[in-house]
């Protein structure tokens, strides 16, 4: 069973002058161990740690212990097997982070300096010798060689500086801290604690036709979906604090069934138990305000969606865009063959139309934005964030040729 995540975020216009709001080190490629060196290491992963330090930092000490440095948590790369001959990450990671596809390490809005140090491990064993090695702070794509006791590691990376203006999209209206506090209180009372949560009533029988999705079918990329939501948000201007979550759940179910019908897959029914599980995880993601991560242990199939703006589009439009963002991964899909681990590219799509899946539950958490930048989210306190967790049962994306050829069928209409 494999699960997939989608990360969309739209930031707001600012009348302030552009200024750095964060720094991200984006790893685009690396190569290290060869096939002849990985015996008994096949199950291990590369792990990376980065530190940003001031000019006052003394290289004779460890950056991880210095007050002159800000250091990241350990970030997992690919397995040693997947990294032969090299591990590759798309250039789109320089613009938009995706925790499933990118190896990005973010730092706060006020990093202590512009000296970059990196440490690489294989599993828990340090790979680089010396442990911490300095690399150039550069906005250009740059390749360096990190020395080790064995085969040196070649690393291609870029440093991305984000500013307030990098995220200008929607007009905003100035509001006071009291409104934010009120929003937090209302949202906290609406279900952030599990004992206060109650399953939504069974979604109504509202049906959609293929005419309802004609406007989103041409959307072939995540960025096009994002722009579609942005444009509709300007018109609909749905207030996040009073957003109709029950309606969103209903439309997500019905749009799922519309796309499944296109592939002759049985209609899904809504399950309050799955909703409870999905809601719990959505609340967890919303409270963390960090990267999208999947729940473990993985009991159900799971797709994740994230968006942020001052206003949202209508529940129907949001549901339509969410479902299309899953479906668009099927463009060019080869139904006659199976490529192992291709779920990184098509996992949303295949779970959406998986024949054996019968039930669905949707969790939704809405939170005000934060002035604190994280590894996956630049600061944007004027926005509101919506986290959508879709749980599927039985789960899809089982990694065998038979399962995929049985459960992922071509469109019949």
Secondary structure as UniProt FT lines:
FT   STRAND          4..5
FT   STRAND          20..31
FT   HELIX           35..37
FT   TURN            39..43
FT   STRAND          45..53
FT   TURN            55..56
FT   TURN            59..60
FT   HELIX           63..65
FT   TURN            67..68
FT   STRAND          69..71
FT   STRAND          75..79
FT   TURN            80..83
FT   STRAND          87..88
FT   HELIX           91..94
FT   TURN            99..101
FT   STRAND          103..107
FT   TURN            109..110
FT   STRAND          115..122
FT   TURN            123..124
FT   STRAND          125..126
FT   STRAND          133..135
FT   STRAND          142..146
FT   STRAND          153..163
FT   HELIX           164..167
FT   HELIX           177..187
FT   HELIX           188..192
FT   HELIX           194..196
FT   HELIX           210..213
FT   HELIX           214..217
FT   HELIX           222..236
FT   HELIX           240..242
FT   HELIX           245..262
FT   TURN            263..264
FT   STRAND          269..270
FT   HELIX           272..288
FT   STRAND          301..309
FT   HELIX           315..327
FT   HELIX           328..330
FT   TURN            331..332
FT   TURN            335..336
FT   TURN            340..342
FT   HELIX           343..353
FT   TURN            355..356
FT   STRAND          359..368
FT   TURN            381..382
FT   STRAND          384..393
FT   HELIX           401..407
//
